[in-house]
């Protein structure tokens, strides 16, 4: 009974993903063992896994992990919430959307690290600067996603709400937000990735704790396997959070309808 069940779950797409990962690992290990590339830059996967095991056994790692997770969570909460409000305002009010949404489009592609000196002047060099840069990075994808999603809400739903004389707050709670659930989750996924990047960049530049600090510390000590081990942890955390949000998107009413 187990084998057929596993066979059904191993779709062609999943098989291709696994094959791609195996090919990338083989290329990495081949480059590390060939001598064509300096082993300090491309260490063996065994060395990286050994460094990962040593790092996971260290108490200091979990302190740095907790610092980064706290900063990213705060950044996503602040940036996502403010982006949601801005997107709703710009999407519902067409005049404000035409007036101010172009600024979001212009600022969204700008590397947010350029704002770090200003942020440090405003909130200092502590955890606040990391959270602020992460929140700024996560604000734009949420705001733009929601603004576009509001304009794609089924007009029939809006007419039904107006026919029942729903007020603005009722329209928001009973019409807009339920219809925007998949869009909000997509915005959260984008905000999470950019907020993580923003927090890590701030930790790399000026910090004494966090995964970014840990990676930079290992790099400065030429401990390249540990640097890659930290990157693996960051990738795993981002993939896990993305998978959780993806499951939420599929379980939402709109996601079930699309399936």
C-alpha positions as CSV (number, residue, x, y, z in Angstrom):
1,X,0.0,0.0,0.0
2,X,2.9,2.4,0.7
3,X,4.7,2.0,-2.6
4,X,1.7,2.9,-4.9
5,X,0.9,5.9,-2.7
6,X,4.5,7.1,-3.0
7,X,4.4,6.5,-6.7
8,X,1.2,8.6,-7.1
9,X,2.8,11.5,-5.2
10,X,6.0,11.4,-7.3
11,X,4.7,13.6,-10.1
12,X,6.8,14.4,-13.2
13,X,7.3,17.9,-11.9
14,X,8.5,16.7,-8.5
15,X,10.8,14.1,-10.2
16,X,12.3,16.9,-12.3
17,X,12.8,19.1,-9.2
18,X,14.6,16.2,-7.4
19,X,16.7,15.5,-10.5
20,X,17.7,19.2,-10.8
21,X,18.8,19.3,-7.2
22,X,20.9,16.1,-7.6
23,X,22.5,17.5,-10.8
24,X,23.3,20.8,-9.0
25,X,24.8,18.8,-6.1
26,X,26.9,16.7,-8.5
27,X,28.2,19.8,-10.3
28,X,29.1,21.4,-6.9
29,X,30.9,18.3,-5.7
30,X,32.6,17.8,-9.0
31,X,33.9,21.4,-8.9
32,X,35.1,21.0,-5.3
33,X,36.9,17.8,-6.0
34,X,38.3,18.7,-9.5
35,X,40.9,21.2,-8.3
36,X,39.8,23.6,-11.0
37,X,38.2,25.9,-8.5
38,X,39.8,27.1,-5.2
39,X,38.4,24.8,-2.5
40,X,38.2,27.7,-0.2
41,X,35.5,29.2,-2.4
42,X,33.7,25.9,-3.3
43,X,34.2,23.6,-0.3
44,X,33.0,20.0,-0.4
45,X,29.4,19.4,0.6
46,X,30.7,17.1,3.3
47,X,32.6,20.0,4.8
48,X,29.5,22.2,4.6
49,X,27.4,19.5,6.3
50,X,30.0,19.1,9.0
51,X,30.0,22.8,9.6
52,X,26.2,22.8,9.7
53,X,26.2,20.1,12.3
54,X,28.6,21.9,14.5
55,X,26.7,25.1,14.1
56,X,23.4,23.5,15.0
57,X,25.0,22.0,18.1
58,X,26.1,25.5,19.3
59,X,23.9,27.5,21.7
60,X,25.1,30.8,20.2
61,X,23.6,29.8,16.8
62,X,20.1,29.7,18.3
63,X,20.6,33.2,19.9
64,X,21.4,34.5,16.4
65,X,18.6,32.6,14.9
66,X,16.1,34.0,17.4
67,X,17.3,37.6,16.7
68,X,16.8,37.2,13.0
69,X,13.4,35.5,13.3
70,X,12.2,38.2,15.6
71,X,13.4,41.0,13.3
72,X,11.9,39.4,10.2
73,X,8.6,38.7,12.0
74,X,8.3,42.4,13.1
75,X,9.3,43.6,9.7
76,X,6.7,41.5,7.9
77,X,4.0,42.5,10.4
78,X,4.8,46.2,10.0
79,X,5.5,46.2,6.3
80,X,2.7,43.9,5.4
81,X,0.1,45.7,7.5
82,X,1.0,49.1,6.2
83,X,1.2,47.8,2.7
84,X,-2.2,46.2,3.0
85,X,-3.8,49.5,4.2
86,X,-2.0,51.5,1.5
87,X,-3.1,49.0,-1.2
88,X,-6.7,49.0,-0.1
89,X,-6.8,52.8,-0.1
90,X,-5.2,53.2,-3.5
91,X,-7.3,50.4,-5.0
92,X,-10.7,51.5,-3.7
93,X,-10.1,55.2,-4.2
94,X,-9.3,55.5,-7.9
95,X,-8.3,59.2,-7.6
96,X,-5.7,58.5,-4.9
97,X,-4.5,55.5,-6.9
98,X,-3.9,57.5,-10.0
99,X,-2.1,60.2,-7.9
100,X,0.1,58.1,-5.7
101,X,0.5,54.6,-7.1
102,X,3.1,55.7,-9.7
103,X,5.4,56.6,-6.8
104,X,5.2,53.0,-5.5
105,X,6.1,51.7,-8.9
106,X,9.1,54.1,-9.1
107,X,10.3,53.3,-5.6
108,X,9.6,49.5,-5.6
109,X,12.6,48.5,-7.7
110,X,15.0,50.8,-5.8
111,X,17.5,48.8,-3.7
112,X,16.3,49.6,-0.2
113,X,19.8,49.3,1.2
114,X,20.5,52.8,0.0
115,X,18.0,54.0,2.7
116,X,20.0,52.3,5.5
117,X,22.1,55.5,6.5
118,X,18.9,57.5,6.7
119,X,17.2,54.7,8.7
120,X,20.1,54.5,11.1
121,X,19.9,58.3,11.7
122,X,16.2,58.0,12.4
123,X,16.0,54.9,14.6
124,X,19.6,54.2,15.6
125,X,21.9,51.2,14.8
126,X,20.1,48.6,17.0
127,X,17.4,46.1,16.1
128,X,15.1,49.0,15.0
129,X,17.2,49.7,11.9
130,X,17.1,46.1,10.8
131,X,13.3,45.9,11.3
132,X,12.8,49.3,9.6
133,X,14.8,48.2,6.5
134,X,12.9,44.9,6.4
135,X,9.6,46.6,6.8
136,X,10.4,49.1,4.0
137,X,11.4,46.2,1.7
138,X,8.2,44.3,2.4
139,X,5.9,47.2,2.1
140,X,5.9,47.7,-1.6
141,X,5.0,44.2,-2.9
142,X,2.1,44.0,-0.5
143,X,0.8,47.5,-1.4
144,X,1.1,46.9,-5.1
145,X,-0.4,43.4,-5.0
146,X,-3.4,44.6,-3.0
147,X,-4.0,47.7,-5.1
148,X,-4.1,45.6,-8.2
149,X,-6.2,42.9,-6.5
150,X,-8.9,45.4,-5.4
151,X,-9.5,46.4,-9.0
152,X,-10.0,42.8,-10.0
153,X,-12.7,42.1,-7.4
154,X,-15.8,40.8,-9.1
155,X,-18.1,43.8,-9.8
156,X,-21.1,41.6,-9.0
157,X,-19.9,41.3,-5.4
158,X,-19.6,45.0,-5.1
159,X,-23.1,45.5,-6.6
160,X,-24.5,43.0,-4.1
161,X,-22.9,44.8,-1.2
162,X,-24.3,48.2,-2.4
163,X,-27.7,46.7,-2.9
164,X,-27.7,45.7,0.8
165,X,-26.6,49.2,1.8
166,X,-23.4,48.0,3.3
167,X,-21.2,50.7,4.8
168,X,-17.5,51.2,4.1
169,X,-16.4,49.0,7.0
170,X,-18.9,46.3,6.1
171,X,-17.9,46.4,2.4
172,X,-14.3,46.0,3.5
173,X,-14.9,43.1,5.9
174,X,-17.5,41.2,3.9
175,X,-16.6,41.9,0.3
176,X,-13.1,43.1,-0.2
177,X,-11.0,41.2,2.3
178,X,-12.6,37.7,1.6
179,X,-12.2,38.3,-2.1
180,X,-8.6,39.5,-1.6
181,X,-7.4,36.5,0.5
182,X,-5.3,34.9,-2.2
183,X,-3.9,38.2,-3.3
184,X,-2.9,39.1,0.3
185,X,-1.2,35.7,0.8
186,X,0.8,36.3,-2.5
187,X,1.7,39.7,-1.2
188,X,2.8,38.2,2.1
189,X,5.0,35.7,0.3
190,X,6.7,38.4,-1.6
191,X,6.9,40.7,1.5
192,X,8.5,37.8,3.5
193,X,11.2,37.2,1.0
194,X,12.1,40.9,0.7
195,X,11.8,41.6,4.4
196,X,14.2,38.7,5.0
197,X,16.7,40.1,2.5
198,X,16.4,43.6,4.1
199,X,17.0,42.4,7.6
200,X,20.0,40.3,6.5
201,X,21.5,43.1,4.6
202,X,21.2,45.4,7.6
203,X,22.8,42.7,9.8
204,X,25.7,42.3,7.3
205,X,26.4,46.0,7.4
206,X,26.1,46.8,11.1
207,X,25.1,44.2,13.7
208,X,26.5,42.1,16.5
209,X,23.9,39.4,16.4
210,X,21.7,37.5,13.8
211,X,22.2,35.1,10.9
212,X,23.6,37.9,8.7
213,X,26.2,38.8,11.4
214,X,27.0,35.1,11.8
215,X,27.6,34.7,8.1
216,X,29.8,37.8,7.9
217,X,31.8,36.7,11.0
218,X,32.5,33.3,9.4
219,X,33.5,34.9,6.1
220,X,35.9,37.3,7.9
221,X,37.5,34.3,9.5
222,X,37.7,32.5,6.1
223,X,35.5,29.8,7.5
224,X,33.7,29.4,4.2
225,X,31.9,26.0,5.0
226,X,30.2,27.8,8.0
227,X,29.2,30.6,5.7
228,X,27.5,28.2,3.3
229,X,25.9,26.4,6.3
230,X,24.3,29.7,7.4
231,X,23.1,30.2,3.8
232,X,21.5,26.7,3.9
233,X,19.7,27.6,7.1
234,X,18.4,30.8,5.6
235,X,17.2,29.0,2.5
236,X,15.5,26.3,4.6
237,X,13.7,28.9,6.7
238,X,12.5,30.9,3.6
239,X,11.4,27.7,1.9
240,X,9.5,26.5,5.0
241,X,7.7,29.9,5.4
242,X,6.9,30.0,1.7
243,X,5.5,26.5,1.8
244,X,3.3,27.4,4.8
245,X,1.9,30.4,3.1
246,X,1.4,28.4,-0.1
247,X,-0.7,25.9,1.9
248,X,-2.8,28.7,3.3
249,X,-3.4,30.0,-0.2
250,X,-4.6,26.6,-1.4
251,X,-6.9,26.2,1.7
252,X,-8.5,29.6,1.2
253,X,-12.0,29.5,-0.4
254,X,-10.7,31.1,-3.6
255,X,-7.8,28.7,-3.8
256,X,-10.1,25.7,-3.5
257,X,-12.3,27.1,-6.2
258,X,-9.3,27.5,-8.5
259,X,-8.3,23.9,-8.0
